[in-house]
């Protein structure tokens, strides 16, 4: 439940505050990746995927570069 709230908060930040992507986006993506490895419910997985999609919408280049750096692009997009 805490993860769902955190993802909603991160999505709200990305939706409403422009220009913070390069500073906070990698940390948010790392948290999403960590949670995705331990996902327990379908609802949490869907929310995490929404978070990744929001990050791509917000700053596609930073998001995809970070996912590639972590070798997680294929894992997330599958």
LOKOLVEX-857033 format. One line per 3 residues: number of its first residue (from 1); their letters; for each residue x, y, z of N, C-alpha, C, O, CB. Coordinates in steps of 0.2 Angstrom, whole numbers. Glycine has a CB too. Example, Ala and Ser with C-alpha at 12.3 -4.5 7.8 and 13.67 -1.06 7.14 Angstrom:
BEGIN
1 = AS = 66:-28:39:62:-22:39:66:-16:39:71:-17:42:57:-22:45 | 64:-11:35:68:-5:36:64:0:39:67:6:40:70:-3:29
//
This chain:
BEGIN
1 = XXX = 4:-6:0:0:0:0:4:6:0:3:11:-3:-5:0:6 | 10:6:4:14:12:4:17:13:-3:18:19:-5:20:11:9 | 19:8:-6:22:9:-13:17:12:-18:19:16:-22:24:2:-16
4 = XXX = 11:10:-17:6:13:-22:5:21:-20:5:25:-25:-1:10:-21 | 5:23:-14:5:30:-12:11:33:-15:11:39:-17:5:31:-5 | 17:30:-14:23:33:-17:23:34:-24:26:39:-27:29:29:-15
7 = XXX = 21:29:-28:21:30:-35:16:35:-37:17:39:-42:18:23:-38 | 10:36:-34:5:41:-35:9:48:-34:8:53:-38:-1:40:-31 | 12:49:-29:16:55:-27:21:57:-32:21:62:-34:19:55:-20
10 = XXX = 25:52:-34:30:53:-39:27:55:-46:29:60:-49:34:47:-40 | 21:52:-48:18:54:-54:15:61:-53:16:64:-58:12:49:-55 | 12:63:-48:10:69:-47:16:75:-48:15:80:-51:6:70:-40
13 = XXX = 21:73:-45:27:78:-46:29:78:-53:30:84:-55:33:75:-41 | 29:73:-56:31:73:-63:26:76:-68:28:80:-73:32:66:-66 | 20:76:-66:14:79:-70:14:87:-69:12:90:-73:8:76:-68
16 = XXX = 16:89:-63:15:96:-61:22:100:-60:21:106:-60:12:96:-55 | 27:97:-60:33:101:-59:38:100:-64:41:95:-65:37:100:-52 | 39:105:-69:43:104:-75:51:106:-73:52:110:-68:41:109:-80
19 = XXX = 55:102:-76:62:104:-75:66:100:-69:72:102:-68:63:111:-74 | 63:96:-66:66:92:-61:68:85:-63:71:81:-59:62:91:-55 | 67:83:-69:68:76:-72:75:74:-71:76:69:-67:67:76:-79
22 = XXX = 80:77:-73:87:75:-73:90:74:-66:94:70:-64:92:79:-77 | 87:78:-61:89:77:-54:86:72:-50:89:68:-46:88:84:-51 | 79:71:-51:76:66:-47:74:59:-51:72:54:-48:70:69:-44
25 = XXX = 73:60:-58:71:54:-61:75:48:-61:72:43:-60:70:56:-69 | 81:48:-61:85:42:-60:83:38:-53:83:32:-53:92:43:-60 | 83:42:-48:81:39:-41:74:36:-41:73:31:-38:82:45:-36
28 = XXX = 69:40:-44:63:37:-45:63:30:-49:60:25:-47:58:42:-48 | 66:30:-54:66:24:-58:70:18:-55:68:13:-55:70:26:-65 | 75:20:-51:78:15:-47:73:12:-42:73:6:-41:84:17:-43
31 = XXX = 69:16:-39:64:14:-34:59:9:-37:57:4:-35:61:20:-30 | 57:12:-43:52:8:-47:55:1:-49:52:-4:-48:50:11:-53 | 61:1:-51:64:-6:-53:65:-10:-47:64:-16:-48:71:-4:-56
34 = XXX = 67:-8:-41:67:-12:-35:61:-15:-33:60:-21:-32:70:-7:-29 | 56:-11:-34:49:-13:-32:46:-18:-37:43:-23:-35:44:-7:-31 | 48:-17:-43:46:-22:-49:49:-29:-48:45:-34:-49:48:-19:-55
37 = XXX = 55:-29:-45:58:-36:-44:54:-39:-38:54:-46:-38:65:-35:-42 | 51:-36:-34:48:-39:-28:40:-38:-28:37:-39:-23:50:-36:-21 | 37:-37:-34:30:-36:-35:26:-42:-32:28:-47:-34:28:-34:-42
40 = XXX = 21:-40:-28:17:-45:-25:10:-46:-28:7:-51:-28:17:-44:-18 | 8:-40:-31:1:-40:-33:0:-37:-40:5:-33:-42:-4:-36:-28 | -5:-39:-44:-6:-36:-50:-7:-29:-50:-4:-25:-54:-12:-40:-54
43 = XXX = -10:-26:-45:-12:-19:-44:-5:-15:-44:-4:-10:-47:-16:-18:-38 | -1:-18:-40:6:-14:-39:10:-14:-45:13:-9:-47:10:-18:-33 | 10:-20:-49:13:-20:-55:10:-15:-60:14:-12:-64:13:-27:-58
46 = XXX = 4:-15:-61:1:-10:-65:3:-3:-63:4:1:-68:-7:-11:-65 | 3:-1:-57:4:5:-54:12:7:-56:13:13:-58:3:6:-47 | 16:2:-55:23:3:-57:24:4:-64:28:9:-66:27:-3:-55
49 = XXX = 20:1:-68:21:2:-76:18:9:-78:21:12:-82:17:-4:-79 | 13:11:-74:10:18:-75:16:23:-73:17:28:-77:4:19:-71 | 20:21:-68:25:26:-66:30:26:-71:33:32:-73:28:23:-59
52 = XXX = 32:20:-74:37:20:-80:35:24:-86:38:28:-89:39:13:-82 | 28:23:-87:26:27:-93:25:34:-92:26:38:-96:19:24:-95 | 24:36:-86:24:44:-84:31:46:-85:32:52:-87:21:45:-77
55 = XXX = 36:42:-82:43:45:-83:45:46:-90:48:50:-92:48:40:-79 | 43:41:-95:44:41:-102:41:48:-105:44:51:-109:42:35:-105 | 35:49:-103:31:55:-105:35:61:-103:35:66:-106:24:55:-103
58 = XXX = 37:61:-96:40:67:-93:47:69:-97:48:74:-99:41:66:-86 | 51:64:-97:58:65:-100:60:58:-103:63:54:-100:63:67:-94 | 58:57:-109:59:51:-113:67:49:-113:69:44:-112:56:51:-120
61 = XXX = 71:54:-115:78:53:-116:81:51:-109:85:46:-109:81:59:-118 | 80:54:-104:83:53:-97:80:46:-95:84:42:-92:81:58:-92 | 74:45:-96:71:38:-94:74:32:-97:76:27:-94:64:38:-95
64 = XXX = 74:33:-104:77:27:-108:84:26:-107:87:21:-107:75:28:-115 | 88:32:-106:95:31:-105:96:28:-98:101:24:-97:98:38:-105 | 92:30:-93:93:26:-86:91:19:-86:95:15:-83:89:30:-81
67 = XXX = 86:17:-90:84:10:-90:89:6:-94:91:1:-92:77:10:-94 | 92:9:-99:98:6:-103:104:5:-98:107:0:-98:100:10:-109 | 105:10:-95:111:10:-90:110:4:-85:115:1:-83:112:16:-86
70 = XXX = 104:3:-83:103:-2:-78:101:-9:-82:99:-14:-78:97:0:-74 | 101:-9:-88:100:-15:-92:93:-17:-91:92:-23:-90:105:-20:-91 | 88:-13:-90:81:-15:-88:76:-13:-93:70:-14:-92:80:-11:-82
73 = XXX = 78:-10:-99:73:-8:-104:69:-13:-106:62:-13:-106:76:-4:-110 | 72:-19:-108:68:-25:-111:63:-27:-105:58:-29:-106:73:-30:-113 | 66:-28:-99:62:-31:-94:56:-26:-92:51:-29:-91:67:-31:-87
76 = XXX = 57:-20:-92:51:-15:-91:46:-16:-96:40:-16:-95:54:-8:-90 | 48:-15:-103:44:-15:-108:40:-21:-110:36:-21:-114:47:-12:-114 | 43:-27:-108:40:-33:-109:33:-34:-105:30:-39:-105:44:-39:-108
//
